[in-house]
């Protein structure tokens, strides 16, 4: 997590690359003043890892069914299951939702050629919502949708975010803070 603070993104002044300030975790956000924007990071919950685990088990089971016919098929299915599981877990560990003075961002990607940051500026966000439910509440794992103000559609979506309910509430509070202090000025950041 220490390396997370050294990521780079394009700044707002002349497309210059600037480092983003250090991020805080959900545990540290309880002491945050709601009138100031800080860099908050949300990671995926352990629930996100269940689907790849089940798929890997299905691959091994298929290999076991056809083991009588060919040992090579069994070992190739087990190898494919292990490779798929390792890649997917490593990929999911890299996914994170964060927000800073400029907006809400999602970092994805495992390798340098397919990793990147996508997101929305505060001026373009209508609202953020999460899907409540019994299982979501029990496991503190929520799917988050951040809607685009002008396009009228979903701008960002992240599934199985740990404490995603708090993330959606904090995003909505920051939108209110942005509208109260900056208005709808083009290109402004929250101070």
N, CA, C and O of each residue as an XYZ file, in Angstrom:
764
protein
N       0.796     -1.186      0.000
C       0.000      0.000      0.000
C       0.847      1.263      0.000
O       0.371      2.321     -0.411
N       2.070      1.174      0.445
C       2.921      2.356      0.477
C       3.231      2.829     -0.934
O       3.397      4.028     -1.160
N       3.313      1.906     -1.886
C       3.591      2.277     -3.257
C       2.423      2.973     -3.925
O       2.590      3.620     -4.959
N       1.231      2.843     -3.336
C       0.040      3.446     -3.917
C       0.170      4.956     -3.992
O      -0.311      5.570     -4.945
N       0.811      5.564     -3.004
C       0.918      7.018     -2.955
C       1.881      7.562     -4.005
O       1.916      8.772     -4.230
N       2.647      6.718     -4.640
C       3.600      7.198     -5.628
C       3.068      7.105     -7.054
O       3.799      7.391     -8.002
N       1.799      6.707     -7.221
C       1.232      6.660     -8.557
C       1.199      8.058     -9.137
O       1.161      9.049     -8.408
N       1.216      8.124    -10.437
C       1.169      9.415    -11.102
C      -0.113      9.520    -11.912
O      -0.605      8.526    -12.446
N      -0.641     10.711    -11.998
C      -1.757     10.964    -12.891
C      -1.568     12.346    -13.496
O      -0.762     13.141    -13.013
N      -2.309     12.624    -14.546
C      -2.161     13.906    -15.195
C      -2.790     14.984    -14.339
O      -3.949     14.884    -13.935
N      -2.006     16.020    -14.068
C      -2.491     17.155    -13.299
C      -3.396     18.026    -14.157
O      -3.592     17.765    -15.344
N      -3.941     19.061    -13.541
C      -4.879     19.910    -14.264
C      -4.189     21.076    -14.945
O      -4.827     21.804    -15.705
N      -2.917     21.269    -14.694
C      -2.230     22.421    -15.259
C      -1.312     21.995    -16.397
O      -0.208     21.504    -16.165
N      -1.768     22.183    -17.604
C      -0.937     21.940    -18.772
C      -0.621     20.481    -19.032
O       0.342     20.191    -19.742
N      -1.399     19.541    -18.483
C      -1.148     18.130    -18.711
C       0.141     17.645    -18.089
O       0.655     16.592    -18.467
N       0.670     18.397    -17.142
C       1.905     18.041    -16.468
C       1.674     16.853    -15.535
O       0.648     16.788    -14.858
N       2.598     15.937    -15.496
C       2.455     14.789    -14.618
C       2.864     15.192    -13.204
O       3.973     15.670    -12.967
N       1.933     14.985    -12.273
C       2.195     15.342    -10.880
C       1.855     14.174     -9.982
O       0.890     13.462    -10.259
N       2.616     13.943     -8.902
C       2.279     12.844     -8.000
C       1.067     13.200     -7.156
O       0.876     14.355     -6.777
N       0.243     12.185     -6.865
C      -0.888     12.445     -5.986
C      -0.417     12.320     -4.547
O       0.482     11.530     -4.261
N      -1.009     13.085     -3.633
C      -0.608     13.035     -2.228
C      -0.902     11.668     -1.616
O      -1.667     10.893     -2.189
N      -0.312     11.360     -0.467
C      -0.549     10.066      0.178
C      -2.014      9.853      0.499
O      -2.741     10.794      0.817
N      -2.433      8.614      0.411
C      -3.818      8.248      0.673
C      -3.973      7.720      2.088
O      -3.018      7.240      2.699
N      -5.201      7.821      2.598
C      -5.483      7.226      3.896
C      -6.407      6.049      3.685
O      -7.037      5.928      2.635
N      -6.492      5.189      4.669
C      -7.337      4.013      4.572
C      -8.682      4.295      5.217
O      -8.890      5.347      5.822
N      -9.598      3.335      5.078
C     -10.932      3.479      5.641
C     -10.859      3.572      7.161
O     -11.649      4.298      7.764
N      -9.945      2.866      7.786
C      -9.817      2.892      9.238
C      -9.431      4.280      9.744
O      -9.830      4.674     10.840
N      -8.665      5.014      8.957
C      -8.215      6.336      9.365
C      -9.220      7.434      9.051
O      -9.058      8.563      9.515
N     -10.267      7.125      8.263
C     -11.151      8.178      7.793
C     -12.148      8.641      8.839
O     -12.829      9.641      8.611
N     -12.268      7.965      9.975
C     -13.211      8.378     10.999
C     -12.865      9.746     11.566
O     -13.755     10.477     12.001
N     -11.583     10.103     11.567
C     -11.163     11.375     12.145
C     -11.113     12.509     11.121
O     -10.592     13.585     11.414
N     -11.645     12.279      9.938
C     -11.580     13.285      8.872
C     -12.657     14.335      9.085
O     -13.797     14.008      9.416
N     -12.302     15.571      8.898
C     -13.285     16.645      8.868
C     -14.026     16.542      7.539
O     -13.395     16.470      6.484
N     -15.337     16.535      7.577
C     -16.110     16.351      6.350
C     -16.092     17.586      5.465
O     -16.607     17.544      4.347
N     -15.513     18.682      5.937
C     -15.425     19.891      5.125
C     -14.134     19.959      4.325
O     -13.934     20.903      3.560
N     -13.265     18.989      4.486
C     -12.010     19.015      3.741
C     -11.851     17.719      2.959
O     -12.236     16.644      3.418
N     -11.286     17.842      1.790
C     -11.099     16.673      0.947
C      -9.720     16.098      1.203
O      -8.719     16.813      1.189
N      -9.685     14.821      1.431
C      -8.423     14.116      1.557
C      -8.452     12.964      0.582
O      -9.495     12.656      0.005
N      -7.340     12.341      0.399
C      -7.249     11.213     -0.512
C      -7.590      9.931      0.238
O      -6.851      9.493      1.119
N      -8.714      9.345     -0.126
C      -9.200      8.152      0.544
C      -9.191      7.004     -0.451
O      -9.584      7.168     -1.606
N      -8.746      5.851     -0.001
C      -8.633      4.669     -0.848
C      -9.555      3.579     -0.325
O      -9.625      3.345      0.882
N     -10.258      2.916     -1.226
C     -11.107      1.778     -0.892
C     -10.671      0.600     -1.756
O     -10.495      0.738     -2.967
N     -10.499     -0.551     -1.127
C     -10.072     -1.763     -1.835
C     -11.253     -2.721     -1.956
O     -12.304     -2.505     -1.353
N     -11.071     -3.767     -2.732
C     -12.113     -4.769     -2.884
C     -12.166     -5.674     -1.655
O     -11.159     -5.910     -0.988
N     -13.342     -6.162     -1.384
C     -13.567     -7.070     -0.265
C     -13.141     -8.490     -0.650
O     -12.906     -8.788     -1.821
N     -13.050     -9.340      0.345
C     -12.688    -10.733      0.089
C     -13.767    -11.440     -0.714
O     -13.500    -12.491     -1.298
N     -14.965    -10.902     -0.761
C     -16.054    -11.492     -1.535
C     -15.714    -11.519     -3.020
O     -16.168    -12.409     -3.739
N     -14.931    -10.568     -3.484
C     -14.560    -10.497     -4.901
C     -13.723    -11.698     -5.331
O     -13.651    -12.004     -6.521
N     -13.096    -12.373     -4.389
C     -12.208    -13.488     -4.713
C     -12.944    -14.832     -4.775
O     -12.346    -15.843     -5.144
N     -14.218    -14.852     -4.423
C     -14.968    -16.118     -4.410
C     -15.216    -16.633     -5.823
O     -15.059    -17.826     -6.082
N     -15.604    -15.743     -6.744
C     -15.900    -16.173     -8.112
C     -14.699    -16.829     -8.794
O     -14.867    -17.896     -9.384
N     -13.487    -16.243     -8.743
C     -12.354    -16.940     -9.361
C     -12.024    -18.265     -8.686
O     -11.578    -19.204     -9.345
N     -12.242    -18.345     -7.375
C     -11.978    -19.594     -6.669
C     -12.947    -20.686     -7.132
O     -12.541    -21.828     -7.348
N     -14.221    -20.333     -7.283
C     -15.208    -21.306     -7.751
C     -14.900    -21.741     -9.175
O     -14.996    -22.927     -9.493
N     -14.529    -20.794    -10.040
C     -14.213    -21.142    -11.427
C     -12.991    -22.064    -11.492
O     -12.968    -23.003    -12.288
N     -11.989    -21.806    -10.669
C     -10.800    -22.674    -10.648
C     -11.174    -24.072    -10.160
O     -10.673    -25.067    -10.685
N     -12.036    -24.152     -9.179
C     -12.486    -25.466     -8.688
C     -13.268    -26.214     -9.758
O     -13.149    -27.434     -9.870
N     -14.064    -25.500    -10.544
C     -14.805    -26.135    -11.636
C     -13.836    -26.677    -12.682
O     -14.042    -27.774    -13.200
N     -12.789    -25.932    -12.998
C     -11.797    -26.433    -13.956
C     -11.119    -27.702    -13.457
O     -10.914    -28.644    -14.222
N     -10.774    -27.727    -12.180
C     -10.151    -28.929    -11.610
C     -11.135    -30.088    -11.622
O     -10.754    -31.223    -11.909
N     -12.399    -29.811    -11.314
C     -13.419    -30.863    -11.325
C     -13.607    -31.436    -12.724
O     -13.744    -32.649    -12.883
N     -13.615    -30.575    -13.739
C     -13.714    -31.057    -15.122
C     -12.504    -31.919    -15.466
O     -12.635    -32.943    -16.137
N     -11.337    -31.503    -15.009
C     -10.144    -32.318    -15.229
C     -10.240    -33.666    -14.541
O      -9.783    -34.673    -15.082
N     -10.836    -33.698    -13.342
C     -10.984    -34.961    -12.617
C     -11.971    -35.894    -13.309
O     -11.798    -37.113    -13.282
N     -13.001    -35.329    -13.928
C     -13.993    -36.148    -14.634
C     -13.333    -36.893    -15.794
O     -13.602    -38.073    -16.018
N     -12.471    -36.196    -16.526
C     -11.842    -36.795    -17.703
C     -10.455    -37.363    -17.411
O      -9.696    -37.645    -18.338
N     -10.121    -37.531    -16.137
C      -8.802    -38.057    -15.783
C      -8.635    -39.509    -16.251
O      -7.537    -39.934    -16.610
N      -9.714    -40.241    -16.241
C      -9.630    -41.650    -16.677
C      -9.174    -41.750    -18.132
O      -8.472    -42.689    -18.507
N      -9.578    -40.776    -18.946
C      -9.226    -40.824    -20.355
C      -7.800    -40.343    -20.615
O      -7.082    -40.914    -21.436
N      -7.401    -39.295    -19.910
C      -6.095    -38.723    -20.190
C      -5.556    -37.978    -18.973
O      -6.191    -37.058    -18.456
N      -4.374    -38.393    -18.527
C      -3.734    -37.671    -17.429
C      -3.255    -36.300    -17.888
O      -3.237    -35.350    -17.105
N      -2.874    -36.199    -19.131
C      -2.423    -34.922    -19.661
C      -3.526    -33.870    -19.581
O      -3.265    -32.714    -19.246
N      -4.769    -34.277    -19.891
C      -5.893    -33.355    -19.803
C      -6.112    -32.907    -18.363
O      -6.375    -31.732    -18.109
N      -6.005    -33.834    -17.426
C      -6.177    -33.505    -16.018
C      -5.127    -32.489    -15.555
O      -5.459    -31.492    -14.914
N      -3.869    -32.748    -15.883
C      -2.817    -31.831    -15.446
C      -2.898    -30.478    -16.159
O      -2.578    -29.443    -15.574
N      -3.321    -30.493    -17.408
C      -3.473    -29.216    -18.105
C      -4.631    -28.412    -17.523
O      -4.533    -27.188    -17.426
N      -5.715    -29.059    -17.137
C      -6.829    -28.349    -16.505
C      -6.433    -27.818    -15.130
O      -6.809    -26.705    -14.762
N      -5.675    -28.611    -14.370
C      -5.201    -28.140    -13.057
C      -4.246    -26.967    -13.223
O      -4.310    -26.001    -12.463
N      -3.367    -27.045    -14.204
C      -2.451    -25.934    -14.469
C      -3.191    -24.683    -14.901
O      -2.865    -23.579    -14.464
N      -4.188    -24.854    -15.758
C      -4.987    -23.704    -16.198
C      -5.742    -23.088    -15.025
O      -5.859    -21.867    -14.927
N      -6.255    -23.941    -14.134
C      -6.979    -23.438    -12.962
C      -6.059    -22.637    -12.051
O      -6.434    -21.571    -11.563
N      -4.856    -23.150    -11.824
C      -3.907    -22.456    -10.943
C      -3.476    -21.130    -11.564
O      -3.435    -20.110    -10.876
N      -3.154    -21.135    -12.856
C      -2.738    -19.896    -13.529
C      -3.865    -18.861    -13.536
O      -3.634    -17.680    -13.275
N      -5.089    -19.315    -13.838
C      -6.231    -18.407    -13.842
C      -6.445    -17.808    -12.455
O      -6.656    -16.601    -12.327
N      -6.393    -18.629    -11.430
C      -6.627    -18.150    -10.070
C      -5.552    -17.153     -9.638
O      -5.866    -16.111     -9.062
N      -4.301    -17.465     -9.913
C      -3.203    -16.555     -9.526
C      -3.329    -15.217    -10.251
O      -3.190    -14.160     -9.636
N      -3.595    -15.262    -11.562
C      -3.724    -14.014    -12.317
C      -4.907    -13.183    -11.814
O      -4.776    -11.975    -11.614
N      -6.051    -13.822    -11.610
C      -7.243    -13.083    -11.205
C      -7.088    -12.480     -9.815
O      -7.491    -11.339     -9.586
N      -6.512    -13.231     -8.891
C      -6.300    -12.689     -7.543
C      -5.317    -11.523     -7.582
O      -5.532    -10.507     -6.921
N      -4.257    -11.663     -8.339
C      -3.291    -10.565     -8.453
C      -3.942     -9.335     -9.094
O      -3.676     -8.207     -8.680
N      -4.785     -9.549    -10.094
C      -5.480     -8.432    -10.737
C      -6.438     -7.748     -9.761
O      -6.459     -6.521     -9.671
N      -7.229     -8.536     -9.031
C      -8.202     -7.966     -8.105
C      -7.533     -7.229     -6.950
O      -8.094     -6.270     -6.420
N      -6.351     -7.665     -6.560
C      -5.636     -6.964     -5.488
C      -5.179     -5.569     -5.921
O      -4.948     -4.700     -5.080
N      -5.052     -5.360     -7.216
C      -4.619     -4.055     -7.733
C      -5.774     -3.070     -7.904
O      -5.544     -1.865     -8.000
N      -7.008     -3.565     -7.943
C      -8.160     -2.689     -8.152
C      -8.420     -1.876     -6.889
O      -8.514     -2.427     -5.792
N      -8.531     -0.579     -7.052
C      -8.885      0.263     -5.907
C      -9.631      1.499     -6.380
O      -9.388      2.033     -7.462
N     -10.537      1.925     -5.534
C     -11.316      3.132     -5.755
C     -10.747      4.193     -4.841
O     -10.572      3.947     -3.647
N     -10.455      5.364     -5.369
C      -9.967      6.427     -4.504
C     -10.485      7.765     -4.997
O     -10.860      7.914     -6.160
N     -10.501      8.731     -4.097
C     -10.842     10.082     -4.514
C      -9.925     11.076     -3.851
O      -9.415     10.865     -2.750
N      -9.733     12.185     -4.574
C      -8.845     13.239     -4.118
C      -9.477     14.586     -4.446
O     -10.687     14.665     -4.657
N      -8.685     15.628     -4.489
C      -9.199     16.977     -4.746
C      -9.830     17.101     -6.125
O     -10.699     17.950     -6.325
N      -9.421     16.290     -7.063
C      -9.885     16.422     -8.445
C     -11.153     15.637     -8.738
O     -11.985     16.092     -9.523
N     -11.322     14.458     -8.121
C     -12.488     13.642     -8.419
C     -12.379     12.246     -7.872
O     -11.617     11.984     -6.942
N     -13.153     11.341     -8.460
C     -13.215      9.933     -8.060
C     -12.527      9.121     -9.145
O     -12.766      9.333    -10.334
N     -11.667      8.185     -8.731
C     -10.835      7.448     -9.679
C     -10.822      5.966     -9.335
O     -10.975      5.581     -8.175
N     -10.638      5.142    -10.359
C     -10.484      3.699    -10.186
C      -9.166      3.305    -10.838
O      -8.909      3.626    -11.999
N      -8.337      2.603    -10.070
C      -7.091      2.085    -10.616
C      -7.283      0.601    -10.888
O      -7.711     -0.142    -10.005
N      -6.971      0.169    -12.094
C      -7.052     -1.246    -12.459
C      -5.825     -1.622    -13.273
O      -5.119     -0.759    -13.796
N      -5.587     -2.895    -13.368
C      -4.506     -3.392    -14.207
C      -3.419     -4.059    -13.410
O      -3.092     -3.647    -12.298
N      -2.866     -5.094    -13.996
C      -1.814     -5.850    -13.339
C      -0.453     -5.565    -13.969
O       0.541     -5.380    -13.267
N      -0.421     -5.533    -15.277
C       0.824     -5.310    -15.992
C       0.930     -3.844    -16.423
O      -0.088     -3.165    -16.552
N       2.137     -3.358    -16.643
C       2.294     -1.938    -17.024
C       1.565     -1.561    -18.308
O       1.157     -0.409    -18.459
N       1.392     -2.492    -19.231
C       0.776     -2.159    -20.503
C      -0.745     -2.184    -20.437
O      -1.400     -1.736    -21.378
N      -1.334     -2.701    -19.345
C      -2.794     -2.674    -19.265
C      -3.304     -2.044    -17.974
O      -4.486     -2.175    -17.655
N      -2.443     -1.367    -17.229
C      -2.900     -0.718    -16.010
C      -3.153      0.755    -16.273
O      -2.557      1.355    -17.168
N      -4.033      1.318    -15.491
C      -4.335      2.727    -15.669
C      -5.377      3.212    -14.688
O      -5.928      2.451    -13.893
N      -5.624      4.494    -14.772
C      -6.589      5.137    -13.897
C      -7.688      5.726    -14.757
O      -7.416      6.419    -15.738
N      -8.918      5.453    -14.392
C     -10.056      6.096    -15.044
C     -10.917      6.703    -13.956
O     -10.895      6.254    -12.810
N     -11.666      7.710    -14.313
C     -12.483      8.331    -13.293
C     -13.266      9.505    -13.797
O     -13.408      9.724    -14.999
N     -13.780     10.270    -12.828
C     -14.607     11.421    -13.133
C     -14.225     12.574    -12.214
O     -13.891     12.366    -11.048
N     -14.277     13.777    -12.744
C     -14.032     14.973    -11.939
C     -15.288     15.291    -11.132
O     -16.395     14.888    -11.488
N     -15.092     16.018    -10.044
C     -16.211     16.357     -9.168
C     -17.303     17.094     -9.922
O     -18.484     16.888     -9.643
N     -16.946     17.938    -10.859
C     -17.940     18.740    -11.577
C     -18.849     17.882    -12.451
O     -19.941     18.318    -12.816
N     -18.412     16.660    -12.794
C     -19.177     15.795    -13.688
C     -19.996     14.741    -12.961
O     -20.720     13.983    -13.606
N     -19.906     14.670    -11.649
C     -20.578     13.614    -10.887
C     -21.941     14.091    -10.416
O     -22.065     15.151     -9.802
N     -22.956     13.301    -10.709
C     -24.308     13.576    -10.212
C     -24.449     13.066     -8.785
O     -24.791     13.823     -7.876
N     -24.184     11.785     -8.597
C     -24.269     11.190     -7.270
C     -23.592      9.826     -7.285
O     -23.232      9.297     -8.337
N     -23.431      9.276     -6.091
C     -22.881      7.926     -5.937
C     -23.894      7.103     -5.159
O     -24.531      7.604     -4.232
N     -24.040      5.850     -5.533
C     -24.984      4.983     -4.836
C     -24.358      3.614     -4.636
O     -23.404      3.239     -5.317
N     -24.912      2.886     -3.697
C     -24.475      1.509     -3.448
C     -25.699      0.627     -3.325
O     -26.799      1.113     -3.061
N     -25.512     -0.667     -3.516
C     -26.610     -1.620     -3.456
C     -26.697     -2.228     -2.065
O     -25.837     -3.026     -1.692
N     -27.727     -1.866     -1.282
C     -27.872     -2.452      0.050
C     -28.460     -3.855     -0.034
O     -29.083     -4.217     -1.032
N     -28.264     -4.620      0.992
C     -28.805     -5.959      1.078
C     -28.254     -6.665      2.300
O     -27.283     -6.207      2.904
N     -28.865     -7.768      2.662
C     -28.452     -8.490      3.864
C     -27.022     -9.011      3.751
O     -26.209     -8.808      4.653
N     -26.717     -9.686      2.633
C     -25.368    -10.218      2.465
C     -24.333     -9.100      2.351
O     -23.226     -9.216      2.876
N     -24.697     -8.022      1.665
C     -23.779     -6.885      1.570
C     -23.491     -6.311      2.950
O     -22.347     -5.988      3.270
N     -24.524     -6.188      3.760
C     -24.358     -5.651      5.111
C     -23.529     -6.595      5.978
O     -22.665     -6.148      6.732
N     -23.789     -7.896      5.874
C     -23.049     -8.868      6.684
C     -21.567     -8.873      6.373
O     -20.734     -8.951      7.276
N     -21.237     -8.788      5.081
C     -19.842     -8.894      4.670
C     -19.186     -7.539      4.412
O     -18.010     -7.485      4.050
N     -19.925     -6.449      4.590
C     -19.412     -5.083      4.366
C     -18.809     -4.944      2.976
O     -17.752     -4.340      2.795
N     -19.502     -5.514      2.002
C     -19.037     -5.520      0.621
C     -20.165     -5.006     -0.270
O     -21.198     -5.661     -0.406
N     -19.971     -3.847     -0.870
C     -21.025     -3.210     -1.640
C     -20.542     -2.888     -3.047
O     -19.367     -2.593     -3.268
N     -21.485     -2.951     -4.003
C     -21.210     -2.477     -5.360
C     -21.541     -0.996     -5.418
O     -22.591     -0.569     -4.939
N     -20.641     -0.211     -6.006
C     -20.800      1.236     -6.056
C     -21.006      1.676     -7.494
O     -20.348      1.180     -8.409
N     -21.929      2.616     -7.685
C     -22.156      3.239     -8.988
C     -22.029      4.739     -8.817
O     -22.665      5.324     -7.940
N     -21.215      5.363     -9.643
C     -21.078      6.815     -9.653
C     -21.664      7.289    -10.982
O     -21.170      6.932    -12.052
N     -22.712      8.089    -10.900
C     -23.441      8.510    -12.092
C     -22.921      9.828    -12.633
O     -22.550     10.728    -11.880
N     -22.902      9.923    -13.953
C     -22.443     11.124    -14.640
C     -23.574     12.152    -14.666
O     -24.722     11.813    -14.952
N     -23.249     13.382    -14.371
C     -24.246     14.439    -14.274
C     -24.868     14.788    -15.622
O     -26.083     14.961    -15.713
N     -24.063     14.892    -16.656
C     -24.553     15.383    -17.941
C     -24.971     14.274    -18.893
O     -25.892     14.466    -19.686
N     -24.333     13.145    -18.835
C     -24.656     12.048    -19.756
C     -25.885     11.275    -19.301
O     -26.501     10.577    -20.106
N     -26.254     11.385    -18.029
C     -27.426     10.679    -17.521
C     -27.243      9.180    -17.450
O     -28.221      8.432    -17.473
N     -26.022      8.738    -17.365
C     -25.768      7.306    -17.285
C     -24.711      7.043    -16.228
O     -24.141      7.965    -15.644
N     -24.471      5.789    -16.004
C     -23.487      5.373    -15.005
C     -22.082      5.649    -15.533
O     -21.712      5.186    -16.612
N     -21.306      6.408    -14.761
C     -19.962      6.748    -15.186
C     -18.927      5.751    -14.710
O     -18.073      5.324    -15.486
N     -18.993      5.372    -13.432
C     -18.066      4.415    -12.848
C     -18.844      3.350    -12.097
O     -19.894      3.623    -11.515
N     -18.330      2.160    -12.115
C     -18.954      1.074    -11.378
C     -17.866      0.150    -10.846
O     -16.974     -0.267    -11.584
N     -17.951     -0.160     -9.565
C     -16.993     -1.071     -8.942
C     -17.791     -2.042     -8.081
O     -18.688     -1.630     -7.346
N     -17.472     -3.310     -8.170
C     -18.191     -4.313     -7.405
C     -17.376     -4.747     -6.186
O     -16.147     -4.666     -6.186
N     -18.066     -5.198     -5.170
C     -17.476     -5.783     -3.960
C     -16.447     -4.883     -3.285
O     -15.357     -5.336     -2.934
N     -16.788     -3.622     -3.102
C     -15.887     -2.682     -2.441
C     -16.065     -2.820     -0.931
O     -17.183     -2.738     -0.421
N     -14.972     -3.029     -0.229
C     -15.018     -3.122      1.228
C     -15.397     -1.756      1.788
O     -14.748     -0.756      1.481
N     -16.446     -1.711      2.609
C     -17.010     -0.466      3.136
C     -17.457      0.456      2.008
O     -17.265      1.670      2.078
N     -18.050     -0.118      0.976
C     -18.522      0.670     -0.151
C     -19.644      1.624      0.211
O     -19.826      2.645     -0.451
N     -20.406      1.302      1.262
C     -21.447      2.221      1.709
C     -20.841      3.527      2.212
O     -21.358      4.610      1.939
N     -19.745      3.411      2.945
C     -19.063      4.615      3.428
C     -18.449      5.391      2.264
O     -18.427      6.622      2.274
N     -17.953      4.669      1.266
C     -17.373      5.330      0.093
C     -18.430      6.153     -0.626
O     -18.181      7.307     -0.975
N     -19.616      5.574     -0.855
C     -20.683      6.301     -1.548
C     -21.130      7.516     -0.737
O     -21.376      8.582     -1.302
N     -21.237      7.361      0.581
C     -21.636      8.502      1.411
C     -20.583      9.606      1.392
O     -20.926     10.786      1.320
N     -19.315      9.238      1.456
C     -18.257     10.243      1.428
C     -18.191     10.948      0.072
O     -17.952     12.154      0.010
N     -18.400     10.206     -1.003
C     -18.412     10.826     -2.334
C     -19.556     11.825     -2.430
O     -19.370     12.935     -2.927
N     -20.743     11.438     -1.956
C     -21.879     12.357     -1.998
C     -21.647     13.590     -1.128
O     -22.049     14.691     -1.505
N     -21.006     13.426      0.025
C     -20.676     14.581      0.860
C     -19.698     15.509      0.144
O     -19.828     16.731      0.223
N     -18.732     14.939     -0.543
C     -17.759     15.762     -1.249
C     -18.391     16.481     -2.443
O     -17.989     17.594     -2.783
N     -19.378     15.846     -3.079
C     -20.100     16.521     -4.163
C     -20.835     17.732     -3.607
O     -20.804     18.807     -4.205
N     -21.496     17.563     -2.464
C     -22.175     18.688     -1.827
C     -21.201     19.791     -1.444
O     -21.489     20.974     -1.625
N     -20.055     19.402     -0.917
C     -19.028     20.381     -0.550
C     -18.529     21.116     -1.789
O     -18.319     22.329     -1.755
N     -18.344     20.394     -2.862
C     -17.884     20.998     -4.120
C     -18.909     22.007     -4.633
O     -18.548     23.118     -5.022
N     -20.181     21.623     -4.635
C     -21.213     22.521     -5.151
C     -21.380     23.756     -4.269
O     -21.680     24.840     -4.769
N     -21.188     23.597     -2.963
C     -21.332     24.739     -2.063
C     -20.161     25.703     -2.151
O     -20.348     26.913     -2.025
N     -18.963     25.190     -2.365
C     -17.790     26.064     -2.356
C     -17.365     26.533     -3.737
O     -16.932     27.675     -3.892
N     -17.479     25.686     -4.732
C     -16.966     26.013     -6.057
C     -18.054     26.291     -7.082
O     -17.797     26.934     -8.100
N     -19.242     25.821     -6.828
C     -20.279     25.933     -7.845
C     -20.001     24.942     -8.950
O     -19.408     23.887     -8.723
N     -20.420     25.280    -10.115
C     -20.198     24.366    -11.235
C     -19.109     24.909    -12.148
O     -19.162     24.711    -13.362
N     -18.130     25.587    -11.580
C     -17.043     26.151    -12.374
C     -16.278     25.083    -13.124
O     -16.014     24.011    -12.580
N     -15.927     25.356    -14.339
C     -15.246     24.386    -15.178
C     -13.791     24.231    -14.759
O     -13.050     25.212    -14.687
N     -13.388     23.002    -14.484
C     -11.989     22.706    -14.244
C     -11.493     23.007    -12.846
O     -10.296     22.877    -12.588
N     -12.356     23.401    -11.944
C     -11.893     23.717    -10.592
C     -11.782     22.462     -9.756
O     -12.489     21.479     -9.977
N     -10.885     22.514     -8.798
C     -10.710     21.412     -7.855
C     -11.221     21.856     -6.505
O     -11.331     23.053     -6.238
N     -11.531     20.909     -5.661
C     -11.930     21.222     -4.297
C     -10.704     21.614     -3.515
O      -9.677     20.939     -3.586
N     -10.795     22.683     -2.778
C      -9.650     23.156     -2.004
C      -9.756     22.736     -0.576
O      -8.876     23.048      0.226
